[in-house]
Amino acid sequence: MADTGIGKGFNMQMQSSWYERIAAPRTSTCLACRKTIPYYGEIANLGAEDWRRPLCTSCLEHIPFIDEVGCSSCGRHIRCEDCQRQPLQSYGLAYNRSVVQYHDHMKEWLAMCKYKGDQSFARVMAGMMIERYMPLALTAKVNKPARSTSDWWTMLKEWWNPESIIEVPDLITYVPSSLERLEERGFNQAELLAGYLAKAWGRPLLSCLDRVRDMGKQSQQSRAGREHSLEGTFVWNKEAFQGIRFYIARQPKPHLHILLVDDVYTTGSTIRACASALREGLNEIRIPGMISSYTWARA
C-alpha cells in the first residue's frame, strides 16, 4: 500500500506540538495588576516564604511597608496622637504592629480578598506578615519578667543577637466576624490570616472571642460612632478556656502571650474592644498573660 504521507505528517505535527509545549517558557499573570510574569505554579502550593512570586516587580516595589515605627504603641509609621488620648495598655493591649500603610493599592488588594472572594491575596498578605513579624515585634517596648542573674548564657545571646529575645506568640486568635458577614462573604479574612500564621509558627489557633451583635459597617461610621457601637460587641468564648488549659498543660509557661489578628487597624476601636474582652477572659480564668495585636495594614 502506498504511503500517502498523511500519517507521517500527523506524527511530525504531534512531535512539534510536544516540543513547543516543553520549550516555550511558561508564564503567569501578576495577582495584583495582571501583567505577564514568570510562571510561579499553583498559588495553593506556595509556602509563606514565596509570597512575592505571584507579584510583578513593579507591584512589589510599590508596597508601602512600615519599615520604621513612629508610634511604639499602635505601630503607626508616624507619631500617633490617638494613643496619647486612648492608651492601648488601658484596654489590656500591650502593643499593635502592622506590616503596610493602608494606601490605595493596599485597599485594592484587601477589597479583592474581602469583597471579590479572591483568597489568593490572603496568602500573599499572610506571607508578608510572617516575614516581617520579628523585626516589627522587636520595636515593641514590653515589660518582660525579670531574669535571674545566673541566666548569663541567655543574656549573652540577647546582647549578641537582639532578635533572639523575640518569640512567636503562644496562641493565635482573631477578630470574629458577624454571622451576616460570614454568610455574605463565605469566610472571615482575619481568621484566614490568623490560620496561616498559626500554621507557619506551629501554634494553636483558637477562637477566643464571640461577636454577640453586629454594629454595621465600620467604614461608614465616625470615630465616636465606632466606639459607641462596639460597646458590648465582643465577649470571651467559654470554650477557649479548655484550649488554653490544654496548651498550658503541655507547655507550662508562667506568662501566656496571645496574638490578636485582624486585617486593618483604622482607629483601633475594634482592636481595643477585642483586647478588653480577652483581658476579662484571662482574668476570669486567672491566667497571667500578655495580649498583642497584629494587622496587615495600618490606616
C-alpha positions as CSV (number, residue, x, y, z in Angstrom):
1,M,0.0,0.0,0.0
2,A,1.4,3.4,-1.0
3,D,2.4,5.8,1.8
4,T,0.2,8.9,1.3
5,G,2.3,10.9,3.8
6,I,-0.7,11.7,6.0
7,G,0.4,9.5,8.9
8,K,3.9,10.9,8.6
9,G,2.7,14.5,8.6
10,F,0.4,13.8,11.6
11,N,3.3,12.3,13.6
12,M,5.5,15.3,12.8
13,Q,2.8,17.7,13.9
14,M,2.4,15.8,17.2
15,Q,6.1,15.9,17.8
16,S,6.2,19.6,17.0
17,S,3.4,20.4,19.4
18,W,5.0,18.4,22.2
19,Y,8.3,20.2,21.7
20,E,6.7,23.6,21.7
21,R,4.9,22.8,25.0
22,I,8.2,21.8,26.6
23,A,10.4,24.5,25.1
24,A,8.1,27.5,25.3
25,P,8.6,29.5,28.6
26,R,5.6,29.2,30.9
27,T,4.1,32.4,32.2
28,S,1.6,33.5,34.8
29,T,-0.1,36.8,35.5
30,C,0.6,39.2,38.4
31,L,-2.0,38.7,41.1
32,A,-2.4,42.5,41.5
33,C,-2.0,44.2,38.1
34,R,-2.4,41.1,35.8
35,K,0.8,41.7,33.9
36,T,2.6,38.7,32.5
37,I,5.3,37.4,34.9
38,P,7.3,34.1,35.1
39,Y,5.3,31.0,35.9
40,Y,5.0,30.5,39.7
41,G,2.9,27.4,39.8
42,E,-0.3,26.9,41.8
43,I,-0.5,29.5,44.5
44,A,-2.0,26.9,46.8
45,N,1.3,25.1,46.7
46,L,3.4,28.1,47.5
47,G,4.9,28.4,51.0
48,A,4.7,31.5,53.2
49,E,8.3,32.5,52.1
50,D,7.1,32.5,48.4
51,W,4.6,35.3,48.8
52,R,6.5,37.6,46.3
53,R,6.3,35.1,43.4
54,P,2.7,35.9,42.3
55,L,3.5,39.6,42.1
56,C,5.4,41.6,39.4
57,T,8.5,43.7,40.2
58,S,6.5,46.9,39.9
59,C,3.8,45.9,42.3
60,L,6.5,44.7,44.8
61,E,8.3,48.0,44.6
62,H,5.2,49.9,45.4
63,I,4.3,48.1,48.6
64,P,4.2,50.8,51.4
65,F,5.9,48.7,54.1
66,I,6.2,50.2,57.6
67,D,10.0,50.0,58.0
68,E,10.2,52.5,60.8
69,V,7.7,52.5,63.6
70,G,6.7,56.0,64.6
71,C,4.4,55.0,67.5
72,S,5.7,52.2,69.7
73,S,2.1,51.6,70.9
74,C,-0.1,51.2,67.8
75,G,2.7,50.6,65.3
76,R,1.9,53.5,63.0
77,H,4.7,54.8,60.8
78,I,4.3,58.3,62.3
79,R,3.7,59.6,65.8
80,C,0.2,58.9,66.9
81,E,-1.9,61.3,69.0
82,D,-4.7,58.7,69.3
83,C,-2.6,56.6,71.5
84,Q,-2.0,59.6,73.8
85,R,-5.7,60.1,74.2
86,Q,-6.6,56.4,74.5
87,P,-3.5,54.3,75.5
88,L,-3.8,50.7,74.3
89,Q,-2.4,49.5,77.6
90,S,-5.5,50.7,79.4
91,Y,-7.5,48.2,77.3
92,G,-5.2,45.3,78.1
93,L,-3.3,45.5,74.9
94,A,0.5,45.6,75.1
95,Y,1.0,46.9,71.6
96,N,-0.1,46.6,67.9
97,R,2.1,46.1,64.9
98,S,1.2,46.4,61.2
99,V,3.0,45.5,58.0
100,V,1.9,48.1,55.5
101,Q,0.4,51.6,55.3
102,Y,-3.2,51.4,54.1
103,H,-2.6,53.2,50.8
104,D,-4.9,52.9,47.7
105,H,-3.1,49.9,46.3
106,M,-3.4,48.1,49.6
107,K,-7.1,49.0,49.7
108,E,-7.5,47.4,46.3
109,W,-5.7,44.2,47.5
110,L,-7.9,43.9,50.5
111,A,-11.1,44.6,48.5
112,M,-10.2,41.8,46.1
113,C,-9.9,39.4,49.1
114,K,-12.9,40.6,51.2
115,Y,-15.4,41.6,48.5
116,K,-14.3,39.6,45.5
117,G,-13.6,36.5,47.4
118,D,-10.1,36.0,46.0
119,Q,-8.4,34.3,48.8
120,S,-5.1,34.2,46.9
121,F,-4.5,37.7,48.3
122,A,-4.9,36.4,51.8
123,R,-2.0,34.0,51.2
124,V,0.2,36.9,50.0
125,M,-0.8,39.1,52.9
126,A,-0.1,36.4,55.4
127,G,3.3,35.7,53.9
128,M,4.1,39.4,54.3
129,M,3.0,39.2,58.0
130,I,5.0,36.1,58.7
131,E,8.2,37.5,57.1
132,R,8.1,40.9,58.9
133,Y,6.8,39.9,62.3
134,M,10.2,39.6,64.1
135,P,11.6,43.0,63.1
136,L,8.3,44.7,63.9
137,A,7.9,43.0,67.3
138,L,11.5,43.9,68.2
139,T,10.5,47.6,68.2
140,A,7.8,46.9,70.9
141,K,8.7,48.1,74.4
142,V,7.2,45.5,76.6
143,N,7.8,44.9,80.3
144,K,9.2,41.4,80.4
145,P,9.6,39.3,83.6
146,A,12.8,39.8,85.3
147,R,15.6,37.3,84.6
148,S,17.8,35.6,87.0
149,T,21.3,36.9,87.1
150,S,22.5,33.3,86.8
151,D,21.0,33.1,83.4
152,W,24.1,34.6,81.9
153,W,24.0,32.5,78.7
154,T,20.6,33.7,77.7
155,M,21.6,37.3,78.4
156,L,24.7,36.9,76.4
157,K,22.7,35.6,73.4
158,E,20.3,38.5,73.7
159,W,23.1,41.0,73.7
160,W,24.8,39.3,70.7
161,N,21.5,38.9,68.7
162,P,18.7,41.2,69.8
163,E,16.2,39.3,67.7
164,S,16.7,36.2,69.8
165,I,14.6,37.8,72.6
166,I,11.5,37.8,70.3
167,E,9.5,34.6,70.3
168,V,6.4,33.9,68.3
169,P,3.2,34.1,70.4
170,D,1.9,31.1,72.3
171,L,-1.6,31.3,70.9
172,I,-3.2,32.9,67.9
173,T,-6.7,34.3,67.8
174,Y,-8.6,36.7,65.5
175,V,-11.3,39.4,65.4
176,P,-14.5,37.4,64.9
177,S,-16.9,38.3,62.0
178,S,-20.7,38.7,62.3
179,L,-22.9,35.9,61.0
180,E,-24.2,38.3,58.4
181,R,-20.7,38.9,57.0
182,L,-19.9,35.2,57.1
183,E,-22.9,34.4,55.1
184,E,-22.2,37.3,52.7
185,R,-18.5,36.5,52.0
186,G,-18.3,32.9,53.0
187,F,-15.2,33.4,55.1
188,N,-13.6,35.7,57.7
189,Q,-10.4,37.3,56.3
190,A,-9.0,37.8,59.8
191,E,-9.4,34.1,60.5
192,L,-7.7,33.2,57.2
193,L,-4.7,35.4,58.1
194,A,-4.5,34.0,61.6
195,G,-4.7,30.5,60.3
196,Y,-1.7,31.0,58.0
197,L,0.3,32.5,60.9
198,A,-0.6,29.7,63.3
199,K,0.4,27.0,60.7
200,A,3.7,28.7,59.9
201,W,4.7,29.1,63.5
202,G,3.3,25.8,64.7
203,R,1.0,27.5,67.2
204,P,-2.6,26.7,68.2
205,L,-5.4,28.8,66.5
206,L,-8.2,29.4,69.0
207,S,-11.5,31.2,68.6
208,C,-11.3,33.2,71.8
209,L,-14.0,35.7,71.1
210,D,-17.6,35.7,70.1
211,R,-19.3,38.6,68.3
212,V,-22.7,38.9,70.1
213,R,-24.1,41.7,67.9
214,D,-23.5,43.3,64.6
215,M,-22.6,47.0,64.7
216,G,-22.8,47.6,61.0
217,K,-20.0,48.6,58.6
218,Q,-17.3,50.4,60.5
219,S,-16.1,52.3,57.4
220,Q,-19.4,54.2,57.3
221,Q,-19.2,55.4,60.9
222,S,-17.4,58.2,62.6
223,R,-14.7,57.7,65.3
224,A,-17.1,58.4,68.1
225,G,-19.8,56.2,66.4
226,R,-17.4,53.3,66.2
227,E,-16.5,53.5,69.9
228,H,-20.2,53.6,70.9
229,S,-21.4,50.8,68.5
230,L,-18.6,48.4,69.7
231,E,-19.6,48.5,73.4
232,G,-20.5,45.0,74.4
233,T,-20.0,43.6,71.0
234,F,-17.3,41.0,71.8
235,V,-17.4,38.5,74.7
236,W,-15.0,35.8,75.8
237,N,-15.6,32.4,74.3
238,K,-16.0,30.0,77.2
239,E,-14.8,27.0,75.0
240,A,-11.5,28.7,74.5
241,F,-10.8,28.1,78.2
242,Q,-10.3,24.4,77.6
243,G,-7.9,25.0,74.7
244,I,-5.8,27.4,76.8
245,R,-5.7,24.9,79.7
246,F,-4.7,22.1,77.3
247,Y,-1.9,24.3,75.9
248,I,-0.5,25.3,79.3
249,A,-0.7,21.6,80.5
250,R,1.5,20.6,77.5
251,Q,3.9,23.6,77.6
252,P,3.9,25.1,81.1
253,K,4.6,28.8,81.0
254,P,4.3,31.5,83.7
255,H,3.3,34.1,81.1
256,L,1.0,33.5,78.2
257,H,1.3,35.6,75.0
258,I,-1.9,35.8,72.9
259,L,-1.7,37.4,69.5
260,L,-4.9,39.0,68.1
261,V,-5.0,39.2,64.3
262,D,-7.1,41.4,62.0
263,D,-6.8,42.8,58.5
264,V,-6.7,46.6,59.1
265,Y,-6.1,48.8,62.1
266,T,-8.0,52.0,61.4
267,T,-9.0,53.9,64.6
268,G,-8.2,50.9,66.8
269,S,-11.8,50.7,68.1
270,T,-12.2,47.1,67.1
271,I,-8.8,46.0,68.4
272,R,-9.3,47.8,71.7
273,A,-12.8,46.2,72.2
274,C,-11.4,42.8,71.5
275,A,-8.4,43.3,73.8
276,S,-10.7,44.3,76.6
277,A,-12.8,41.1,76.2
278,L,-9.6,39.0,76.0
279,R,-8.3,40.6,79.2
280,E,-11.5,40.0,81.0
281,G,-11.4,36.3,79.9
282,L,-7.8,35.8,81.2
283,N,-8.7,37.5,84.5
284,E,-11.8,35.2,84.8
285,I,-9.8,32.1,84.4
286,R,-6.9,33.5,86.4
287,I,-4.2,33.1,83.9
288,P,-1.5,35.8,83.6
289,G,-0.8,36.8,80.1
290,M,0.0,39.4,77.6
291,I,-2.1,40.4,74.6
292,S,-0.7,42.0,71.5
293,S,-2.3,42.5,68.1
294,Y,-1.0,42.2,64.6
295,T,-2.8,43.6,61.5
296,W,-1.8,43.5,57.9
297,A,-2.4,47.2,57.3
298,R,-2.4,50.4,59.4
299,A,-4.5,53.3,58.3
